[in-house]
Amino acid sequence: MFRHQGKNRTFRHNLRLASNLSLVAGIVNSVGVLAINTLTTNVTGHFAYFAEAFIVGHYAKAIPFLLYIFFFFLGAFVSNSCIEIAAINKKKYLHTAPMFLEIVLLVFVGFWKDWNFTDAENTNQIAYLLLFSMGLQNALVTKISQSTVRTTHLTGLFTDLGIETSQYFFYRQHPNEVKLKKNIFLKLSIIVFFFTGCISGTLLFYRIGLKALFAAALLITIALMMDNLIFYYNFTRRKFRRKTNA
């Protein structure tokens, strides 16, 4: 799911990646909206809020929206920097640092009230951390899937889905038909799992509050563990076959 890149990456790898991390993003999205009334998986709306506050002269209110955008950007910057550093040092696990950092941030925010961070002003700090974590995730997914998968927002996804669905009706006898089917199925999967994450995050939030983010952290942990298990299973199987054929 995480390890394969370039020609070694298959549709199945992208589907696993998309389904798991879209579920994570859906949980973060719903928890962010319910807990602090802020979008924490994308920055599109924050540009409009910033512009409104700036134009009417509420500069103090405009600054947090600018910081929301910055922290999402910073998350993406840090994520790709970690990947590039790992690649330069020829590390096998390019995805480890961004994913581990995302887990830490989600758990940290989940314990927010236990840290006695209860002031209303601190809601912005929650948004900064969640937007940073989603920037981490979105950059990682984009990088390793070669821009095939997006998991933190759906606007561009619905645009691409509309285009490809339209193309499918014109290319039924075209060599691109199989690829179009896969692309449409992948995008529908992202939408379904993101929606499922939103529903799950809402249900969990009403029961345990910000600790609902633990579910998102757990999903990433399970994905990393499964990725390692599958890798070592395939590695051991190939090694055994080579010994048998020798």
Salt bridges, closest charged atoms under 4 A:
GLU84 OE2 - LYS143 NZ 2.90
ASP114 OD2 - LYS211 NZ 2.66
GLU164 OE1 - LYS187 NZ 3.37
GLU177 OE2 - LYS181 NZ 3.66
ASP227 OD2 - ARG3 NE 3.46
